[in-house]
Amino acid sequence: MELESTNVKALYRRAQAYVELVDLDLAELDIKALEIDPDNRWYVKTVDVAGGIIKK
């Protein structure tokens, strides 16, 4: 992530890992970073899965 902080797939995967580790604060940061490309399938999928968890 240090080399390319706008890699949507990498952000998606890291957000997934944070959700699994129940580190929702860090997951939320990555999900917000995914907003750089809101039409991207990784962003849409992450918001669908993790968005509901984080809003609780």
Secondary structure, 3 states (H helix, E strand, C coil): CCCCCCCHHHHHHHHHHHHHCCCHHHHHHHHHHHHHCCCCHHHHHHHHHHHHHHHC
